[in-house]
Amino acid sequence: MKDLRKNLRHMFWFLAVLFISLGGYFVYVAAIEGEGFIAHPFNARVAVGDDSIRRGAIYDARGVPIAQSVYDYGRYVRQYPFGPVFAHTAGYSGMSKAGLELSRNFTLYRLNWELVQRAAHVALGQELRANSIVTTFDAGLQQMIFDSLGTSRGAVVVLDPTTGAMLAMVSTPSFDPNHITENWNNLIGDAENSPLLNRAAQGLYPPGSTFKVITALAALEYDEDLADFVFDCTGHAHFGGETIQCWGGNAHGAVDMHGAMAVSCNGYFAALAEKIGAEPIIQAAEQMLFNTAIPFELATSMAQFPMGTEPAIDELIQTAIGQGRTTATPLNMALVAAAVANGGTVMAPYVVDGVLSGFDNRAGAATPYSMAQVMDARAAAVLNEMLIEAVNTGTGIPAALPHVQVAGKTGTAQNATGIDHSWFIGYAPAENATVALAIIIENTGGGTRATQLAREIFDFVIDYD
């Protein structure tokens, strides 16, 4: 009998431990992993949704809805008032989800005070209203950029360099998320235009001459006196078996680093790379977040910098001017500009500023934080002077404004499959920047179009009062 009691006690405690462990696991799943399950693309609820709940809205920074649910014939239907303008950021919710609709799926389905809401729904017929999110986007700016890009293929990233708040993120060609389901087969079959690709965060391009900012940083960190290094540009130069030619064959004459940055002298930066070697450039590129996954709300591609420590001379000099195998996203290059503007500190980029409960009460706000110190303040100040000169006297003149000092760097990226791409990265006001950006427009043949668009954006955003 004693043995039986003893065995029963053991069995009781064994079952009790199992019960407590199972309960703890359920609590863990609900409290810790629940958001991941709800946001997972293979979760059937992601695709099907719950038509009995009014899914939360997505607002811009001023409270303008960019995605919302409306009641239609007994169910809630998702609507996107701006159509294709926010398709790659707000995303879509149809046969599947993408963008913020996916990454914030848990929030947009979550019912604040759920028991109270469900009781009121049963007893009084009140609708079930999920939480909404407030983004950092400026809908007016986003629309202006989208209209300016028109039928071009390209992307624009605009952010606040002091906080990392994303003011605009545009990718074209785009698509209308209001009709994603019926157009799905056409969209996924359009390999030429890839309209579902968010070029701003996922498109990988040769950075062209915008990479010279990183080559200059590498030289300044290697030896700050190299800012005074002078190269006599004749329009073309030979390095080993490789010939480097400046844009249009222009001979820039004797230029130091400031002058070379202003006129975007390929020969100068190739000579600079030959002088310092590969390792400082590798270090500077990795400091600038190449080969690094950027923490971000939306899907991103990693900027690629594959050059090794002992490259052939042709790879070294091509890499120094932003060609070769190096590729970057517009998001990454916007962070390069933001780093210079912010004294060498890169703030983590973010797009969600806060959450609104179903009763429109603000529930939390984003906390900006520093992601990396990519250069010291001294180097940032020298680069800032160079980028100001590039806009005032060099290739960046089309970005200049009469009442605000703009800083920036143009770029023409060679494209093996067609006409060259147009780049511009920059920020303003140069002495105390509130906006930084990166622009790429495909197949334009030069840097002018992107530079002109930068001017339009700065003019739109900056308060002159």
C-alpha positions as CSV (number, residue, x, y, z in Angstrom):
1,M,0.0,0.0,0.0
2,K,2.9,2.4,0.8
3,D,4.4,1.7,-2.5
4,L,1.1,2.4,-4.2
5,R,0.8,5.8,-2.4
6,K,4.4,6.6,-3.2
7,N,3.8,5.8,-6.9
8,L,0.6,7.8,-7.0
9,R,2.5,10.8,-5.5
10,H,5.2,10.5,-8.1
11,M,2.6,10.2,-10.9
12,F,0.8,13.3,-9.5
13,W,3.9,15.5,-9.4
14,F,4.9,14.2,-12.8
15,L,1.6,15.2,-14.3
16,A,1.6,18.5,-12.4
17,V,5.0,19.4,-13.9
18,L,3.8,18.4,-17.3
19,F,0.7,20.6,-16.9
20,I,2.6,23.6,-15.6
21,S,5.2,23.2,-18.4
22,L,2.4,23.0,-21.0
23,G,0.7,26.1,-19.5
24,G,4.0,27.9,-19.5
25,Y,4.6,27.0,-23.2
26,F,1.1,28.3,-24.1
27,V,1.9,31.6,-22.3
28,Y,5.3,31.9,-24.0
29,V,3.7,31.3,-27.5
30,A,0.9,33.8,-26.8
31,A,3.1,36.5,-25.2
32,I,6.4,36.1,-27.0
33,E,6.0,34.2,-30.3
34,G,2.4,35.2,-31.1
35,E,3.3,38.2,-33.2
36,G,5.7,36.2,-35.3
37,F,3.1,33.5,-35.9
38,I,0.4,36.0,-37.0
39,A,2.9,37.9,-39.2
40,H,4.3,34.7,-40.8
41,P,3.5,34.4,-44.5
42,F,2.6,30.7,-44.2
43,N,0.0,31.4,-41.6
44,A,-3.4,30.8,-43.3
45,R,-4.8,33.8,-41.3
46,V,-2.4,36.1,-43.1
47,A,-3.9,35.2,-46.4
48,V,-7.6,34.7,-45.4
49,G,-7.8,37.3,-42.6
50,D,-10.8,37.8,-40.3
51,D,-13.7,39.7,-42.0
52,S,-15.5,40.2,-38.7
53,I,-12.8,42.6,-37.4
54,R,-12.2,46.0,-38.8
55,R,-8.5,45.7,-39.6
56,G,-6.5,48.7,-38.3
57,A,-5.6,51.6,-40.7
58,I,-2.2,52.7,-41.7
59,Y,-1.7,56.5,-41.5
60,D,1.0,58.9,-42.7
61,A,2.7,61.2,-40.1
62,R,-0.2,63.7,-40.4
63,G,-3.0,61.2,-40.0
64,V,-3.8,60.8,-43.7
65,P,-4.9,57.2,-44.3
66,I,-2.8,55.2,-46.8
67,A,-4.6,51.9,-46.0
68,Q,-7.9,51.4,-44.4
69,S,-10.8,48.9,-44.1
70,V,-14.4,49.8,-45.2
71,Y,-17.6,47.9,-44.6
72,D,-19.0,46.5,-47.8
73,Y,-21.9,44.0,-48.1
74,G,-21.4,42.4,-44.7
75,R,-17.6,42.3,-44.6
76,Y,-14.6,44.6,-44.4
77,V,-12.7,45.3,-47.5
78,R,-9.2,46.7,-47.6
79,Q,-8.7,50.0,-49.6
80,Y,-5.6,52.0,-50.5
81,P,-6.6,55.6,-51.2
82,F,-3.2,56.4,-52.9
83,G,-3.3,53.4,-55.2
84,P,0.3,52.5,-56.4
85,V,2.0,55.4,-54.5
86,F,2.5,53.4,-51.3
87,A,2.3,49.9,-52.8
88,H,5.8,48.9,-51.8
89,T,5.7,50.4,-48.3
90,A,2.2,50.0,-46.9
91,G,2.1,46.9,-49.0
92,Y,-1.1,44.9,-49.8
93,S,-3.5,42.6,-48.2
94,G,-5.2,40.2,-50.6
95,M,-4.3,36.6,-51.7
96,S,-1.1,37.3,-49.5
97,K,0.4,40.2,-47.7
98,A,3.5,42.3,-48.1
99,G,5.0,45.6,-46.7
100,L,3.6,46.9,-43.5
101,E,0.5,44.9,-44.0
102,L,2.7,41.8,-43.4
103,S,5.3,43.0,-40.9
104,R,2.6,44.7,-38.7
105,N,-0.1,42.1,-39.3
106,F,-0.2,41.3,-35.6
107,T,-0.8,45.0,-34.6
108,L,-3.4,45.5,-37.4
109,Y,-5.4,42.5,-36.2
110,R,-5.0,43.0,-32.5
111,L,-8.0,44.2,-30.5
112,N,-7.2,46.5,-27.6
113,W,-9.5,45.6,-24.6
114,E,-10.5,42.5,-26.6
115,L,-12.9,41.1,-24.0
116,V,-14.7,44.4,-23.6
117,Q,-15.0,44.9,-27.4
118,R,-16.3,41.3,-28.0
119,A,-18.8,41.7,-25.2
120,A,-20.0,45.0,-26.7
121,H,-20.1,43.4,-30.1
122,V,-22.3,40.5,-28.9
123,A,-24.6,42.6,-26.7
124,L,-24.8,45.9,-28.6
125,G,-23.6,45.1,-32.1
126,Q,-20.6,47.4,-31.9
127,E,-17.9,46.7,-34.5
128,L,-14.6,45.1,-33.5
129,R,-11.9,47.7,-34.2
130,A,-8.2,46.6,-34.3
131,N,-5.3,48.8,-33.6
132,S,-3.9,51.2,-36.3
133,I,-0.4,52.3,-37.0
134,V,1.0,55.8,-37.6
135,T,4.0,55.9,-40.0
136,T,6.7,58.5,-40.5
137,F,5.8,59.0,-44.2
138,D,4.7,62.3,-45.6
139,A,1.9,61.4,-48.1
140,G,2.3,64.7,-50.0
141,L,6.0,64.2,-50.5
142,Q,5.5,60.6,-51.5
143,Q,2.9,61.6,-54.1
144,M,5.2,64.3,-55.5
145,I,8.1,62.0,-55.9
146,F,5.9,59.3,-57.5
147,D,4.5,61.8,-60.0
148,S,8.0,63.1,-60.8
149,L,9.4,59.6,-61.5
150,G,6.4,59.0,-63.8
151,T,7.0,56.0,-66.1
152,S,10.7,55.8,-65.2
153,R,12.2,52.8,-63.4
154,G,13.9,54.0,-60.2
155,A,13.7,54.6,-56.5
156,V,13.9,57.4,-54.0
157,V,14.6,57.2,-50.2
158,V,14.2,60.3,-48.1
159,L,14.8,60.3,-44.3
160,D,15.7,62.5,-41.4
161,P,19.4,61.9,-40.7
162,T,19.1,62.9,-37.0
163,T,16.4,60.3,-36.2
164,G,16.3,57.7,-39.0
165,A,12.6,58.5,-39.6
166,M,11.7,57.6,-43.2
167,L,9.9,60.5,-44.9
168,A,9.4,58.9,-48.2
169,M,10.2,55.6,-50.0
170,V,9.2,55.3,-53.6
171,S,9.7,52.6,-56.1
172,T,8.6,52.6,-59.8
173,P,7.2,50.9,-61.7
174,S,4.5,50.2,-59.1
175,F,1.1,48.5,-59.0
176,D,-2.3,49.2,-57.6
177,P,-2.8,47.2,-54.4
178,N,-6.6,47.7,-54.7
179,H,-6.5,45.2,-57.5
180,I,-3.7,42.9,-56.4
181,T,-5.7,39.7,-56.6
182,E,-7.0,40.0,-60.1
183,N,-3.7,41.3,-61.5
184,W,-1.4,38.9,-59.6
185,N,-0.5,36.7,-62.6
186,N,0.4,39.7,-64.7
187,L,2.5,41.2,-62.0
188,I,4.6,38.2,-61.2
189,G,5.0,37.5,-64.9
190,D,6.4,41.0,-65.7
191,A,10.1,40.2,-65.5
192,E,11.2,43.2,-67.4
193,N,9.7,45.8,-65.0
194,S,9.5,43.7,-61.8
195,P,6.7,45.9,-60.4
196,L,6.5,43.9,-57.1
197,L,10.1,44.6,-56.3
198,N,10.7,47.5,-53.9
199,R,13.7,48.9,-55.6
200,A,14.3,51.4,-52.8
201,A,15.2,48.7,-50.3
202,Q,15.7,45.6,-52.4
203,G,17.1,46.8,-55.7
204,L,20.9,46.3,-56.0
205,Y,22.7,48.7,-58.3
206,P,26.4,49.7,-59.0
207,P,26.7,52.8,-56.9
208,G,28.8,54.6,-59.5
209,S,30.5,57.8,-58.5
210,T,28.4,58.1,-55.3
211,F,30.9,55.5,-53.9
212,K,33.7,58.1,-54.2
213,V,32.4,59.4,-50.8
214,I,33.5,56.0,-49.3
215,T,36.8,56.0,-51.2
216,A,37.5,59.5,-49.9
217,L,36.7,58.3,-46.4
218,A,39.1,55.4,-46.7
219,A,41.9,57.8,-47.8
220,L,41.2,60.3,-45.0
221,E,41.3,57.5,-42.4
222,Y,44.4,56.1,-43.9
223,D,46.2,59.5,-43.9
224,E,44.3,62.7,-43.4
225,D,46.9,64.6,-45.4
226,L,45.7,62.8,-48.5
227,A,43.0,65.5,-48.8
228,D,45.9,67.5,-50.3
229,F,47.0,64.8,-52.7
230,V,47.1,66.3,-56.2
231,F,46.5,64.4,-59.5
232,D,46.9,65.8,-62.9
233,C,43.9,64.7,-64.9
234,T,44.2,64.5,-68.7
235,G,40.8,62.9,-69.2
236,H,42.1,59.4,-69.1
237,A,44.8,57.5,-67.2
238,H,46.4,54.0,-67.3
239,F,46.7,51.7,-64.3
240,G,48.4,48.5,-65.2
241,G,46.5,47.2,-68.2
242,E,43.4,49.2,-67.3
243,T,42.5,52.6,-68.8
244,I,40.2,54.9,-66.7
245,Q,38.4,57.7,-68.5
246,C,36.6,60.6,-67.0
247,W,33.0,61.4,-68.0
248,G,33.0,62.7,-71.6
249,G,36.8,62.5,-71.7
250,N,37.0,65.8,-69.8
251,A,40.5,66.8,-68.6
252,H,40.2,68.3,-65.1
253,G,43.8,69.3,-64.8
254,A,45.5,69.4,-61.4
255,V,42.9,68.5,-58.7
256,D,43.1,67.7,-55.0
257,M,40.4,65.6,-53.2
258,H,38.0,68.5,-52.9
259,G,38.2,69.4,-56.5
260,A,38.1,65.8,-57.7
261,M,34.9,65.2,-55.6
262,A,33.3,68.3,-57.1
263,V,34.0,67.4,-60.8
264,S,33.8,63.6,-60.1
265,C,37.2,62.8,-61.5
266,N,37.6,59.1,-62.1
267,G,41.3,59.3,-62.7
268,Y,41.9,61.0,-59.3
269,F,40.0,58.4,-57.3
270,A,41.6,55.5,-59.2
271,A,45.1,57.0,-58.4
272,L,44.0,57.4,-54.8
273,A,43.0,53.8,-54.6
274,E,46.3,52.7,-56.1
275,K,48.1,54.8,-53.4
276,I,46.2,53.4,-50.4
277,G,45.5,49.9,-51.5
278,A,42.5,47.7,-50.9
279,E,42.3,47.3,-47.2
280,P,41.3,50.9,-46.2
281,I,38.6,50.8,-48.9
282,I,37.3,47.5,-47.6
283,Q,37.2,48.9,-44.0
284,A,35.4,52.0,-45.1
285,A,32.8,50.1,-47.1
286,E,32.1,47.8,-44.2
287,Q,31.9,50.8,-41.8
288,M,29.3,52.2,-44.3
289,L,27.2,49.0,-43.8
290,F,28.2,47.1,-47.0
291,N,28.0,43.4,-46.4
292,T,25.8,44.2,-43.4
293,A,22.1,43.4,-42.9
294,I,20.3,46.7,-42.1
295,P,17.6,46.4,-39.4
296,F,14.5,47.6,-41.1
297,E,10.7,47.1,-40.9
298,L,10.5,46.2,-44.6
299,A,12.3,43.5,-46.6
300,T,15.8,44.7,-47.7
301,S,18.7,43.4,-49.7
302,M,22.3,43.6,-48.4
303,A,24.7,45.9,-50.1
304,Q,27.5,43.8,-51.6
305,F,31.2,44.6,-51.5
306,P,33.0,41.4,-52.6
307,M,36.5,42.8,-53.2
308,G,39.2,40.9,-51.3
309,T,42.4,42.3,-49.7
310,E,44.7,41.5,-52.7
311,P,42.6,42.4,-55.9
312,A,44.0,42.9,-59.3
313,I,44.7,46.5,-60.2
314,D,41.7,46.7,-62.6
315,E,39.3,45.5,-59.8
316,L,40.8,47.9,-57.3
317,I,40.4,51.0,-59.4
318,Q,36.9,50.0,-60.8
319,T,35.8,49.4,-57.2
320,A,37.1,52.9,-56.1
321,I,34.9,54.6,-58.6
322,G,31.8,52.5,-57.8
323,Q,31.9,50.0,-60.6
324,G,33.0,46.4,-60.7
325,R,31.2,44.0,-58.5
326,T,30.0,46.4,-55.8
327,T,26.3,46.8,-55.6
328,A,24.1,48.9,-53.2
329,T,20.5,49.6,-52.5
330,P,19.2,53.2,-52.5
331,L,18.4,52.7,-48.8
332,N,22.1,51.9,-48.1
333,M,23.3,54.9,-50.1
334,A,20.8,57.2,-48.3
335,L,22.4,56.1,-45.0
336,V,25.8,57.0,-46.4
337,A,24.6,60.5,-47.0
338,A,22.9,60.6,-43.6
339,A,26.1,59.5,-41.9
340,V,28.0,62.5,-43.3
341,A,25.2,64.8,-42.5
342,N,24.9,63.5,-38.9
343,G,28.6,63.8,-38.0
344,G,29.4,60.2,-38.7
345,T,26.5,58.6,-36.8
346,V,24.0,56.4,-38.6
347,M,20.6,56.4,-37.0
348,A,18.6,53.2,-37.5
349,P,15.9,53.8,-40.2
350,Y,12.3,53.3,-39.2
351,V,8.9,53.8,-40.7
352,V,6.4,53.2,-37.8
353,D,6.1,56.0,-35.4
354,G,3.4,54.7,-33.1
355,V,0.2,52.7,-32.6
356,L,-3.4,53.9,-32.2
357,S,-5.8,51.7,-30.3
358,G,-9.2,50.9,-31.8
359,F,-10.5,53.8,-29.8
360,D,-7.8,56.2,-31.4
361,N,-5.7,56.5,-28.3
362,R,-2.0,56.7,-28.9
363,A,-0.2,53.7,-27.5
364,G,3.5,54.1,-27.6
365,A,5.9,55.9,-30.0
366,A,9.1,55.0,-31.8
367,T,12.4,55.6,-30.0
368,P,15.2,56.6,-32.4
369,Y,18.6,55.0,-31.7
370,S,22.1,55.0,-33.2
371,M,22.9,52.0,-35.3
372,A,26.6,52.7,-35.9
373,Q,29.3,55.3,-35.7
374,V,30.8,54.9,-39.2
375,M,33.3,57.7,-39.1
376,D,34.6,60.3,-36.7
377,A,33.3,63.9,-36.7
378,R,36.5,65.2,-38.2
379,A,36.2,63.0,-41.3
380,A,32.5,63.8,-41.6
381,A,33.3,67.6,-41.5
382,V,35.9,67.2,-44.3
383,L,33.5,65.2,-46.5
384,N,30.7,67.7,-45.8
385,E,33.0,70.5,-47.2
386,M,33.6,68.3,-50.3
387,L,29.9,67.6,-50.9
388,I,29.1,71.3,-50.5
389,E,31.7,72.1,-53.1
390,A,30.3,69.4,-55.5
391,V,26.9,71.2,-55.4
392,N,28.2,74.8,-55.5
393,T,30.8,74.4,-58.3
394,G,30.7,70.8,-59.6
395,T,28.4,68.1,-61.0
396,G,25.8,68.7,-58.3
397,I,24.9,72.2,-59.4
398,P,21.4,71.2,-60.6
399,A,20.6,70.3,-56.9
400,A,21.4,73.8,-55.6
401,L,18.8,76.0,-54.0
402,P,19.0,79.8,-53.6
403,H,18.3,80.1,-49.9
404,V,19.6,76.7,-48.5
405,Q,23.0,75.1,-48.7
406,V,22.7,71.7,-50.3
407,A,25.5,69.0,-50.1
408,G,25.6,66.0,-52.3
409,K,27.3,63.7,-54.8
410,T,26.2,62.7,-58.3
411,G,26.7,59.4,-59.9
412,T,26.5,57.7,-63.3
413,A,26.5,53.9,-62.9
414,Q,27.5,51.9,-65.9
415,N,24.9,49.3,-66.8
416,A,26.0,46.2,-68.8
417,T,22.4,45.6,-70.0
418,G,21.7,49.1,-71.4
419,I,21.9,52.9,-70.8
420,D,23.6,54.1,-67.7
421,H,21.8,54.8,-64.4
422,S,21.5,58.2,-62.8
423,W,22.4,58.6,-59.0
424,F,22.3,61.4,-56.5
425,I,22.9,61.2,-52.8
426,G,22.8,64.3,-50.5
427,Y,21.3,66.3,-47.7
428,A,20.2,69.8,-46.7
429,P,20.7,72.2,-45.0
430,A,24.3,71.2,-45.2
431,E,25.2,72.9,-41.8
432,N,22.3,71.3,-39.9
433,A,20.7,68.7,-42.1
434,T,17.0,67.7,-41.6
435,V,16.7,65.7,-44.7
436,A,19.0,63.2,-46.5
437,L,18.2,61.2,-49.6
438,A,19.3,58.8,-52.3
439,I,17.9,58.7,-55.8
440,I,18.5,56.3,-58.6
441,I,16.7,56.6,-62.0
442,E,17.5,53.7,-64.4
443,N,18.7,54.1,-68.0
444,T,18.9,57.9,-68.1
445,G,22.4,58.1,-69.5
446,G,23.8,60.5,-66.8
447,G,23.4,62.0,-63.4
448,T,21.4,65.1,-64.2
449,R,17.8,63.8,-63.9
450,A,18.4,62.4,-60.4
451,T,20.1,65.6,-59.3
452,Q,17.2,67.8,-60.5
453,L,14.7,65.6,-58.6
454,A,16.8,66.0,-55.5
455,R,16.4,69.8,-55.8
456,E,12.6,69.4,-56.1
457,I,12.6,67.2,-53.0
458,F,14.7,69.5,-50.9
459,D,12.6,72.5,-52.0
460,F,9.4,70.6,-51.0
461,V,10.6,69.4,-47.6
462,I,12.6,72.3,-46.2
463,D,10.9,75.0,-44.2
464,Y,12.4,78.3,-45.3
465,D,10.8,80.4,-42.4
